[in-house]
Amino acid sequence: MENGKKIAECITFIGKKTYGVLRDLCSPVAPSTKTFKELCDLLTTHYKAKRLEMGESYHVKETNQELSESIANYSTLLRDAATCNIGEYLGKALRGQVISVLRHNSIKKKINR
C-alpha cells in the first residue's frame, strides 16, 4: 500500500480527537507531509506511558542485595533501577540505599564510625 493511502486510512481510523493531537505534534507542517512511519512514531512516543517517580522510587527502595552479590554489582543494579527523576540527589539516594541494605555487619560498623 502506498504511503499516502496508508496515511489517509490511518487518519480516518484514529478519529477527530487523536487527529487533533497528531496535527499538533506535526505542527507547523501538516501530517500529510510526514511518512506513515513518522506519524506512527509521533503517536507512539506521545501516548507511551510515563513512569511515575513515586513508583520508581519505591522500586529502588525494594531492590535488595542478594547474599552472594558484591556491593559493586548491587550498586550497578540500583543505578540501573533508578530511573526516577531525582537529579543531583541520585548519588546520595543510592548511597543511602546501599548502606541501609548491606548484609555485612562489619562493613556497616566501619561506615558508622
C-alpha positions in Angstrom: 0.0 0.0 0.0 1.4 3.4 -0.9 2.3 5.9 1.8 -0.5 8.4 1.0 -3.2 5.8 1.2 -1.8 4.4 4.5 -1.9 7.9 5.9 -5.4 8.6 4.7 -6.7 5.3 6.2 -4.8 6.0 9.5 -6.3 9.5 9.8 -9.8 8.1 9.1 -9.3 5.3 11.7 -7.8 7.4 14.6 -10.8 9.8 14.8 -11.0 13.6 15.3 -9.5 13.8 18.8 -6.4 11.8 18.0 -6.0 13.5 14.7 -6.0 16.9 16.5 -3.2 15.6 18.7 -1.3 14.3 15.7 -1.8 17.7 13.9 -0.4 19.4 17.0 2.6 17.0 17.1 3.4 17.7 13.4 3.0 21.5 13.7 3.9 23.7 11.9 3.6 21.2 9.0 0.6 19.1 8.1 0.5 15.4 8.9 0.3 14.6 5.2 3.9 15.8 4.8 5.2 13.0 7.0 5.6 9.4 6.2 3.4 6.8 7.8 6.2 5.6 10.0 6.9 9.1 11.2 3.3 9.6 12.1 3.2 6.2 14.0 6.4 7.1 15.8 5.0 10.5 16.9 1.8 9.0 18.2 3.6 6.1 19.9 6.0 8.5 21.7 3.2 10.8 22.7 1.0 8.1 24.1 3.7 6.0 25.7 3.0 5.5 29.4 5.2 7.7 31.5 6.8 6.2 34.6 5.7 7.6 37.9 8.5 9.0 40.1 6.9 7.6 43.2 6.7 4.1 41.8 10.2 4.3 40.5 11.4 5.4 44.0 9.6 2.5 45.5 11.2 0.1 43.1 14.7 1.4 44.1 13.8 1.0 47.8 12.7 -2.6 47.2 15.8 -3.6 45.3 17.8 -5.7 47.8 21.3 -7.1 47.7 21.5 -10.8 47.2 23.5 -12.8 49.7 26.3 -13.6 47.2 26.2 -10.3 45.4 29.1 -7.8 45.6 28.5 -4.2 46.7 29.7 -3.0 43.3 27.3 -5.3 41.5 24.4 -4.2 43.8 25.3 -0.6 43.3 25.2 -1.0 39.5 21.8 -2.8 39.8 20.5 0.2 41.8 21.8 2.7 39.4 20.0 0.9 36.6 16.8 0.7 38.6 16.9 4.4 39.4 15.0 5.9 36.5 13.2 8.3 38.8 13.8 12.0 38.3 15.9 12.8 41.4 18.7 14.6 39.6 21.7 15.6 41.7 20.3 13.7 44.7 20.7 10.4 42.9 24.2 9.7 44.3 23.1 10.3 47.9 19.9 8.3 47.5 21.8 5.3 46.1 24.4 5.5 48.8 21.8 5.6 51.5 20.0 2.6 49.9 23.3 0.6 49.7 24.1 1.4 53.3 20.6 0.5 54.5 20.6 -3.0 53.0 24.2 -4.0 53.5 24.4 -7.6 54.6 27.8 -7.4 56.1 27.7 -6.0 59.7 31.4 -5.4 59.7 31.1 -3.0 56.8 28.1 -1.3 58.4 30.2 -0.8 61.6 33.0 0.8 59.6 30.6 3.2 57.9 29.0 4.2 61.2 32.3 5.2 62.9 
